[in-house]
Amino acid sequence: MLLAIALLQMIAFGLLTFFVRSAQSIVIVHYNVYFGVDIVGEWAQVFMVPLVTFVFVIVNVFLAQWFYSQKERIASYVLLLTSLLISLGSVVACSGIALINY
């Protein structure tokens, strides 16, 4: 699971690095189907999604390691599965941001 989480995190950062150029002054940070473009900002602000996801994943991995050492294996598996799902959601969100700004 840790390998899949790391791969998904790299994909999320890679998508935004490849498709969102630093030369663009204003980029779309959030798009809503009902209202259209909600939030616009500088190019560096699009990296907040994978960065916050990375922080959650790091906290979950440390907690999972601690629970695993305390013989609470199910709790550690649930935390790792949650990290995997959060990373997958981050890839989907970053794909949307990259697609809308391409």
Beta strands, then each sheet from edge to edge (+ up, - down):
strand 1: 27-32
strand 2: 36-41
sheet 1: 1+ 2-
end
